[in-house]
Amino acid sequence: MAEMIQNNNFITRELDWAAEVILWRVGHYFKKDGEREIQCAALPPDPSGTDSYSSFIKEKGFGEDDRLCLMLTLIPLLRPQILDCFNIRNSDTGIRFAEFGCREIGDGRILLPTLETLLFVLAETDINRRLECARHFIDHPFFSIHCYSREGRYDSFSAVVLTPSQELVDRLLYDRPFRPRFSPDFPAARMETNRVWDELVLDDSTMTQVNEIRLWVQYGARVRKEWGMEKILRPGYRALFYGPPGSGKTMTASLLGQVTGREVYRINLASVVSKYIGETEKNLEKVFDMAEDKDWILFFDEADSLFGKRTGIKDSHDRYANQEVSYLLQRIEEYRGLVVLSTNQKINIDDAFSRRFQSVIRFPMPDAAQRKAIWTSSFSDKTEFEDSISWDDIARDYELTGGSIMNVVQYASVMAMSRDESIIRKEDILHGIRREYQKEGKMPR
């Protein structure tokens, strides 16, 4: 509570400073000819505290211009009346002064600041200063991602509305970690697992390659920075997982995040790829923009839907589909963290595309020994097994993926619980196995 109060107090001082600068700028703009030039005496508060807002300013290295932009973005949420001074109307035209920027909401009594508003506050009519500020904010990745509205169409850069991302609101105003939820604006879902690294059952070759990825996540940035290899080694790591459904690809991605302390976000490409031209890039751009500075692991599932081999271009849709692939390849190669793509069939991946990955890892069906390890490690410690159950026989006789085995474990456990007992029966396990076989149109022995 004390930290929240400290944060709110600093935000209040920052608001007071921004309001004084804005009011001074408007007054200065309307000064009468011949009046003495007076500089704004308002000084920004010292961000020396440990509150979230102060720490954020120091972390980003923001100067006064940046802080004014950030605060102008938050003003409609915190103290919208500050913008009332921009509602002055020109006595000759009867409309608001265009140089003040702002977008009117509803009947015009509510104003939202635009980049033109910011340029006016920072530079007024000084062309050199305006161009200097415009170049700074056009090229600034933080503000373009977190403060510029993506909604609506604008005739010019300066007409873009300043509006805070949910991440800024959560971090700076509510002092809580930001974890975006799946939505049309963010087509990715956070992946979590209660399993641990030692429970990952893979064949030796696959496990060796997965461990290489883990080591890169832990030490790759240090190698580039501490050993001065930034010019030699590109940032980011790209891996392709391929194998049948349930072979451990998703679990591996989740555990890579868990063991390295990174959050993992799953993007189902089958749902992101849009039949409407241009929408796929927009959907994917939202994910990459959000992940840009967070070192997330991005897991693209069902990559088959986007990366099928294309042998020719028959119409404009084929041409645009190829452009979608090129766009995603570019963003993947630019991403500084770990990107994992998952597909069921490697044969569907274009050879030129495969060469862009540091790792192309096959996740085969588990053999009998691996299946036994999955069976014996997946049931609760509170359960017992019928004497007739032989895990060696079950593992040898029934070829199942890890995902299918977990479905059987769930089924047999629920059946035991429904009988108000803790004994796992062989008949439930065999019935669950038959269900898994039927899903794939197979017949068990």
C-alpha positions, 0 to 999 in steps of 0.5 A: 500500500505504501508503494502504491501511495508513493507511486500515486504521489509522483504521478500527481506531481508529474500531472501538475508539471505537465498541466503547467507546461501545457497552460504556459504554452497556450498562454505563450501562443496568444501573447500580444505582439511586443510582450517580453518573451518568458520561458516556462518556469515549470520543472519536472519532478525528480524521479529519484524514488523507487515507485513504479512510475519513477523507476520506469522513467529511469529505466527508459532513460526518458528526457523531458520531451518523452515524459511530456508525451507519456503524461499527455497520453495518460491525461485523458485517464487521470485528469482530462480537464487539463485538455480543456484549454485546447477547446478554444475556438477561433473567433473568425472561423468558429472552429477549434484552432487546428494547431492544437490538434486533439480529436473530439469525442461525442459532442466535442466536449471531450478531447483526446490528444494527438501527436499534433497536440504534443508537437504544439506543446513542445515546439509551438510554431518553431519549424526546426524544433517541430521537425526535430521532435517529429523525427524523434517520435516517429522513430521511437519504438516505445511510443509507436508501440505503446502510445499511438492508437492503431484505430482509425485512418489518419491523413498525417502522422501528426493526427494519430491519437495518443492513447496508452496501451493496457501494458502502460496502464497496468504497469504505471497506474495499477502497479501490477504485472502485465499479462495480455489475454487472448483477444482479437487485438492480441491473438496469443495465449500464455502457456503454463505448465505444472510439470518440471524439466525432469518429467520431459520424456524425449529420445536422446537426440531430441533431448540433446537438441532441446538442451541446446536451445535452453542453453542459448536462452540462458547464455546467448545474450551474454555471449554476444555482449560479454564476448563482443560478438554482436557483429558476428552473431545475430540476436534471436533464435529460431527453432522448428519442432515437427512430429505427430500431435501429442509427441511433446512439442507444446510441453517442451516449449512450455518447459523451456519457458519455465526453466529459463524464467521466460513467459511463453505465448502460443499463437495458433496460426490456423486461427490467425491466418485470415481469408481477408487480404492484409489481416494476417499481417495486422494480427501477427504485427500485434503479437510481435509489437507486444513481445518486442521488449519482453524477451517472451518465447513465441510458440507458433502452433499449427504452422502447416496452415501458413507454411505449406510448400507453394509451387506456383502463383495462380492468382492474386490470393496465391501471390498474397499468401506468399507475401504473408509468409515473407512478412512472418519470416521477416518478423521472426528473423528480426525478433531478438528472443526465441521463436518456436514453430510447430508442425505435424509434418516436416515435409510441408515446410519449404526447404528455403524456409527450413534453412532459416532455423538454427534448430530443426528438431524431430519429435518422434513417437515415443518408443516402448521405454519412453512410453513406460516412463510416461505411464509411470510418472503421470499418475497421482502419488495418491493412487494405487494400481491393480496387480494385473497391470503390467506397464511393460506390457502396456508400453510394448503393446500400445503405440501412443504419443505422450498426449494420448497417454495423458488422455488415458491417465485422465480418464482412468483417474476420473473413473477411480474417483467416481467409484470413491476409490484410489485404485486404478483399474486395468479395464479403465486403462484399456478402455481409455486406450481403445478410445484413443485408437478410435480417434485415429481410426485404428484398432488396438490389439 
